[in-house]
Amino acid sequence: MSAEAADREAVTGSRPCTPPQTSWFEFLLDPSLLEQHLLGPHPDPSPVQLIIQFFEQASKPSVNEQNQVQPPVDNRRNRTLKLMALKVAAHLRWDLNILEKGLTIPVLNMLLNELLCVSRVPPGVKHVDLDLSTLPPTTAMAVLIYNRWAIRTIVLSSFPEKQTKPGPHQLNMMNLVQQEKELTENILSVLREQATDSIMVLERALKIKKDFYIHTLRTLDLLAADPSTANGETESSTAGLHISADHLQCQVHYDLGGIYFQQGCSETLVYEKAREHFRMARELFTKLDFSATLCCLDEQRLAGYWSACRTLTGTSDPNERQHTPYGQISGFMRNSNYGALIEAFIRDNVALDLPNSFRHSIQLELLHKLQQGDRALEEVCHKLCVCNAVRDALEGGVPCVSFHQLLLKPCKNTISFLLEVCTRSLDKEHLSETSKRKMALFIKTVCDRLEDVSLAFMVSSHKLFNEILQDEEKKILIEQMRKSSATVNLSAKPLPSFYDIPVSASVNISQLEQQLILSLDARHIRQILIELHGMAERPFWRVNSKWEVPVDYVNVILAIKDNLTRDLVYILMAKGLHCISIKDFVHARQLFTACLELVTEFSPKLRQVMLNELLLMEVRAHEAGAVEGYMERPPSDLVSRVRGYLEMRIHDLPLRQIVGEECVVFMLNWRENEYLTLQVPQSLVKSNPYVKLGQLIASTCKELPGPKESRRTAKELWEAVVQICSVSSQHKRTSEGRVSLLKQRESSLGILPRSKFMTFMKKLREPLVLTTLISLFVRLHSIVRDDIVNEVTAEHISIWPSSLANLQSVDVEAVVVTLKELVNYALSLNPNNQSWLCTQADIYFVTNQYSAAMHYYLQAGTVCSDYFTKSVPPDVYTDQVLKRMIKCCSFLNCHTQVAVLCQFLREVDYMTAFKALQEQNSHDSMDSFYDYIWDVTILEYLTYIHQKRGEGDKRQVAIKAIGQTELNSSNPEEVLQLAAQKRKKKFLQAMAKLYF
């Protein structure tokens, strides 16, 4: 044995032997090993790590023979890995607390979607459309777990989180982190859109009074062995982990309470719902044993939620509120009783009932109101600041930044109040030597900080000063004050401004960081950063994980060499973008302008970046005003700047596609079609898909209506949209040599992903643009459905091609969903557009939703006839529309309405009318509609039918209607027409009352 080998053996032999970590593929080779591993005392890797590893391996893309990256293959290996991930989650008893803590949102999303898949949840059906009471127990439970996770994730994502601070070696991974962040945001965006549906699913689940079952390792093993048997097994009443109805309801009440509480920030009435759910959760929790089943309920958080809800809704017990410090403070805040609030804070300096964090949060809340413009709160904020500073001093802490700033320019009243608070904050009966020394130190600090000697002498002459300071201390302080008064220069320049004075270095860094997070004043932000960099040299742009700048700009900003400047640019931009997102354009403009002034000094590239962001902010501000009804045309300066951006040719400049997108939307909304069609540089058209799309839309709209040759541009737009709505099929060759369809994915050949295209369309407001896009999708919808009888109609539909070369590649569901969303969006902008209303009615008609279809057909007639006081134009109520209305009424069993509508046709449809009147099971008012019939032939048929049935009363109503003189066939044509028009209007008004 060599000397080196001997040394290695000696070293390894001296260490305790650590068992090697089990690799993921070992579980694949020996499936029985997984359960043994999970039941071990300290499994390594841990269960959540195993889930991550299994999905990581199952989701790895493959590479084909042409060295092209392909999506993960759906083979037995990957299916087994996903099943093992589910078995690990089953071992954890589907505890969402553990899963949420250990797994990222994308991984947990994959896990729960796989659970839905193996639990036989019907694919392609919205969860809100499922009847959980009729589903197998494991299927229903999988739906509930997914929707519980959805609303919990929405709530958790709203909490602030401390961002991890990567070392230098991790900075290269920024792109990977950014990709995961974007994926997480996309998932959160979908969950937020579906939040209403998830809440509805859970609300309905509360009405189901039966037990449920969830998959265990045993049921998942059965599923792997024989899917058909396992499905039957898991649907039985004994398989899986038993979840009692009370346990499930307790958990669902808790989760619903959480989402309602989060929504209460924007709608305070929702707190009532949250309180009710938390009340039910508390009642169930007290009588249940959660040790024997899955538990995701945080008892302490539930208690906190319950207390907060009672306070916010004002429904807590008055006696309890009277004796609870939190209740008192909340009551004072709610009633704006600030005098009592200050008294409570002074008393608490002795009682010490309220935690310091709570007291400071109250101060910050009022400070925020002050910054919003409530100047009456300035004195209140100063007094609360003093109270908190005294409390900090008594606890041995450092007074907050705001107190140090207050002492820079104090007034006599402030010092008088400070001395009063100090005096009342000492417990005279139980005054300890420690408290006395802390207060003495605080008084000395105040004297040292006061530059106005008269105020310092005011402190030294107070009774408290003489009581708590030692004689030697008093002598030194008074001597210092005398020297200061003797050397004071009366001609000295005045004190600097509030933010120009450096804060004491003794101030806690975390307090400065808190000020940095709250401030929206650029000068203040700069001063705080100067102080922070003087205390510690680290990147302060990471203080708040919610500060985000576009990934396009990250590298440019982080390349700034000066640390202070880099932090300042990053934070100003992040705060400005946040202000835009909440439509606080005033602060956004101030922050961006300050950032522009800063970067102009050293970076032409960043200067142009900030000019672009300022332009985007101005465009969004103007569009936000237009949405709220301020339809003034934008100033010519803004239009020129938008054109300047679209014509910009600066190389090596990071450009955000969103800026181009918003500029294109802006130009389309303000009918700048000529410019988009002819003057946009081709280089930008090729590099920015939104500009290309905008050019195609503008060209099509500009030529409407036009000659046949103008359809060339319409065809280009058509081809671009068809490509967006296409899917690419992935095929697999079987062992017999046959090729079978394996999976369909969204095509990558479109100029935009479908979701981004939908977002783009929902920013458009111009009616002609929206009508054009609706028309396109209506034509596409008609082609992919291939149902001539039940086609949707729209304006300008003739400009589009009437066939598709590759029909199989178009995603039918995507076309249907996009058309519905687009029409709904258009009607949200203008609910009185007759064309859009008819299209919406047709959509409901072809999907067999006849009551909704009638609603929109009648609404289309209403908007163009002044609520049927005038005749509906014949190009609105065409024979096709009237026949569809007849069919709707027929399917709704409103047969008398059918007979009345048959008169509206150019040629009365007697056959349909007579057949309808023969129906005895009619759900409308029957003879009450006879007054709306003006066709004598139909009335005569009615009298015959009622006589034949022996319905004397109804026959008399029909005879009365036919006997009206204005219906006499001998009358002039004008009289008969007036009688028909009068009955039409009254009938349509009556129908509107029924269907609106």
Secondary structure, 3 states (H helix, E strand, C coil): CCHHHHHHHHHHHHCCCCCCCCCHHHHHHCCCHHHHHHHCCCCCCCHHHHHHHHHHHHCCCEECCCCCEECCCCCHHHHHHHHHHHHHHHHCCCCHHHHHHHCCHHHHHHHHHHHHHHCCCCCCCCHHHCCHHHCCHHHHHHHHHHHHHHHHHHHHHCCCCCCCCCCHHHHHHHHHHHHHHHHHHHHHHHHHHCHHHHHHHHHHHCCCCCCEEECCHHHHHHHHHCHHHHHHHHHCCCCCEEECHHHHHHHHHHHHHHHHHHHCCCCCCHHHHHHHHHHHHHHHHHHCCHHHCCCCCCHHHHHHHHHHHHHHHCCCCHHHHHHCHHHHHHHHHHCCCHHHHHHHHHHHHHHCCCCHHHHHHHHHHHHHHHHCCCHHHHHHHHHHHHHHHHHHHHCCCCCCHHHHHHCCCCCHHHHHHHHHHHHHCCCCCCCCHHHHHHHHHHHHHHHHHCCCHHHHHHHHCCHHHHHHCCHHHHHHHHHHHHHHHHHCCCCCCCCCCCCCCCCCCCCCHHHHHHHHHHCCCHHHHHHHHHHHHHHCCCCHHHCCCCCCCCHHHHHHHHCCCCHHHHHHHHHHHHHHHHHHHCCCHHHHHHHHHHHHHHHHCCCHHHHHHHHHHHHHHHHHHHHHHHHCCCCCCCCHHHHHHHHHHHCCCCCCCCCCHHHHHHHHHHHHHCCCHHHHHHCCCHHHHHHCHHHHHHHHHHHHHHCCCCCHHHHHHHHHHHHHHHHHCEEEEEEEECCCCCEEEEEEEECCCCCCCHHHHHHHHCCCCCHHHHHHHHHHHHHHHHHHHCCCCCCCCCCCHHHCCCCCCCHHHECHHHHHHHHHHHHHHHHHHCCCCHHHHHHHHHHHHHCCCHHHHHHHHHHHHHHCCCCCCCCCCCCCCCHHHHHHHHHHHHHCCCHHHHHHHHCCCCCCCHHHHHHHHHCCCCCCCHHHHHHHCCCHHHHHHHHHHHHHHCCHHHHHHHHHHHCCHHHCCCCCHHHHHHHHHHHHHHHHHHHHHHHC
